[in-house]
Amino acid sequence: GSPDWGNGETFIRDTYFKDYAQELAKDCGMISENQSWPNNCIDWEQATRELQMDYLTVDFDGVNYWVRA
């Protein structure tokens, strides 16, 4: 069900997804890693849950990964 499956797809391990969300926000220019504010005010658990709405989970050998839906 992933639209980019034929072109290759990125799988994000479930235990890494919060870090992935933070890196994505930085890479997209939404935050600056050199600033403490507002970075120290962001609820990264909530931001992660909201980002996961655009992804689906797949299981490989008992390990959950997220892939863009």
ChimeraX commands (.cxc) that place a marker at each C-alpha (Angstrom):
marker #1 position 0.00,0.00,0.00 radius 0.5
marker #1 position 2.96,2.40,-0.09 radius 0.5
marker #1 position 3.03,4.69,-3.15 radius 0.5
marker #1 position 6.84,4.69,-3.43 radius 0.5
marker #1 position 7.30,0.95,-2.96 radius 0.5
marker #1 position 8.52,0.41,-6.53 radius 0.5
marker #1 position 11.07,3.24,-6.24 radius 0.5
marker #1 position 12.45,2.18,-2.88 radius 0.5
marker #1 position 11.05,3.14,0.46 radius 0.5
marker #1 position 12.53,4.29,3.75 radius 0.5
marker #1 position 11.76,2.16,6.79 radius 0.5
marker #1 position 12.04,3.86,10.19 radius 0.5
marker #1 position 12.44,1.56,13.17 radius 0.5
marker #1 position 9.72,2.18,15.75 radius 0.5
marker #1 position 12.24,2.87,18.53 radius 0.5
marker #1 position 13.91,5.54,16.34 radius 0.5
marker #1 position 10.78,7.33,15.08 radius 0.5
marker #1 position 10.90,10.17,17.63 radius 0.5
marker #1 position 14.50,10.97,16.60 radius 0.5
marker #1 position 13.40,10.74,12.97 radius 0.5
marker #1 position 10.62,13.28,13.61 radius 0.5
marker #1 position 13.10,15.70,15.20 radius 0.5
marker #1 position 15.58,15.31,12.32 radius 0.5
marker #1 position 12.83,15.76,9.74 radius 0.5
marker #1 position 11.67,18.99,11.42 radius 0.5
marker #1 position 15.25,20.28,11.41 radius 0.5
marker #1 position 15.91,19.21,7.80 radius 0.5
marker #1 position 12.72,20.93,6.63 radius 0.5
marker #1 position 13.79,24.18,8.32 radius 0.5
marker #1 position 11.01,24.07,10.89 radius 0.5
marker #1 position 13.42,24.28,13.82 radius 0.5
marker #1 position 17.07,25.20,14.31 radius 0.5
marker #1 position 19.24,22.82,16.25 radius 0.5
marker #1 position 21.35,25.74,17.52 radius 0.5
marker #1 position 18.44,27.25,19.46 radius 0.5
marker #1 position 17.18,26.08,22.83 radius 0.5
marker #1 position 13.87,27.88,22.34 radius 0.5
marker #1 position 11.42,26.72,21.04 radius 0.5
marker #1 position 13.09,23.30,20.80 radius 0.5
marker #1 position 12.92,22.79,24.56 radius 0.5
marker #1 position 9.18,23.59,24.50 radius 0.5
marker #1 position 8.11,21.15,21.80 radius 0.5
marker #1 position 6.16,18.08,22.89 radius 0.5
marker #1 position 8.04,15.60,20.72 radius 0.5
marker #1 position 5.84,12.69,21.79 radius 0.5
marker #1 position 2.77,14.48,20.41 radius 0.5
marker #1 position 4.64,15.65,17.31 radius 0.5
marker #1 position 5.74,12.06,16.72 radius 0.5
marker #1 position 2.20,10.69,17.07 radius 0.5
marker #1 position 0.88,13.27,14.62 radius 0.5
marker #1 position 3.61,12.52,12.08 radius 0.5
marker #1 position 2.90,8.80,12.38 radius 0.5
marker #1 position -0.61,9.43,11.02 radius 0.5
marker #1 position 1.01,9.70,7.56 radius 0.5
marker #1 position 2.83,6.37,7.99 radius 0.5
marker #1 position 1.85,2.75,8.37 radius 0.5
marker #1 position 3.57,0.06,10.38 radius 0.5
marker #1 position 5.10,-3.09,9.00 radius 0.5
marker #1 position 6.56,-5.98,10.94 radius 0.5
marker #1 position 9.81,-7.65,9.92 radius 0.5
marker #1 position 10.88,-10.56,12.06 radius 0.5
marker #1 position 9.09,-9.17,15.12 radius 0.5
marker #1 position 10.41,-5.62,14.74 radius 0.5
marker #1 position 8.02,-2.77,13.86 radius 0.5
marker #1 position 9.00,-0.24,11.23 radius 0.5
marker #1 position 7.17,2.80,9.89 radius 0.5
marker #1 position 6.83,3.50,6.18 radius 0.5
marker #1 position 5.24,6.48,4.46 radius 0.5
marker #1 position 1.63,5.62,3.61 radius 0.5
marker link #1:1,2 radius 0.2
marker link #1:2,3 radius 0.2
marker link #1:3,4 radius 0.2
marker link #1:4,5 radius 0.2
marker link #1:5,6 radius 0.2
marker link #1:6,7 radius 0.2
marker link #1:7,8 radius 0.2
marker link #1:8,9 radius 0.2
marker link #1:9,10 radius 0.2
marker link #1:10,11 radius 0.2
marker link #1:11,12 radius 0.2
marker link #1:12,13 radius 0.2
marker link #1:13,14 radius 0.2
marker link #1:14,15 radius 0.2
marker link #1:15,16 radius 0.2
marker link #1:16,17 radius 0.2
marker link #1:17,18 radius 0.2
marker link #1:18,19 radius 0.2
marker link #1:19,20 radius 0.2
marker link #1:20,21 radius 0.2
marker link #1:21,22 radius 0.2
marker link #1:22,23 radius 0.2
marker link #1:23,24 radius 0.2
marker link #1:24,25 radius 0.2
marker link #1:25,26 radius 0.2
marker link #1:26,27 radius 0.2
marker link #1:27,28 radius 0.2
marker link #1:28,29 radius 0.2
marker link #1:29,30 radius 0.2
marker link #1:30,31 radius 0.2
marker link #1:31,32 radius 0.2
marker link #1:32,33 radius 0.2
marker link #1:33,34 radius 0.2
marker link #1:34,35 radius 0.2
marker link #1:35,36 radius 0.2
marker link #1:36,37 radius 0.2
marker link #1:37,38 radius 0.2
marker link #1:38,39 radius 0.2
marker link #1:39,40 radius 0.2
marker link #1:40,41 radius 0.2
marker link #1:41,42 radius 0.2
marker link #1:42,43 radius 0.2
marker link #1:43,44 radius 0.2
marker link #1:44,45 radius 0.2
marker link #1:45,46 radius 0.2
marker link #1:46,47 radius 0.2
marker link #1:47,48 radius 0.2
marker link #1:48,49 radius 0.2
marker link #1:49,50 radius 0.2
marker link #1:50,51 radius 0.2
marker link #1:51,52 radius 0.2
marker link #1:52,53 radius 0.2
marker link #1:53,54 radius 0.2
marker link #1:54,55 radius 0.2
marker link #1:55,56 radius 0.2
marker link #1:56,57 radius 0.2
marker link #1:57,58 radius 0.2
marker link #1:58,59 radius 0.2
marker link #1:59,60 radius 0.2
marker link #1:60,61 radius 0.2
marker link #1:61,62 radius 0.2
marker link #1:62,63 radius 0.2
marker link #1:63,64 radius 0.2
marker link #1:64,65 radius 0.2
marker link #1:65,66 radius 0.2
marker link #1:66,67 radius 0.2
marker link #1:67,68 radius 0.2
marker link #1:68,69 radius 0.2
view
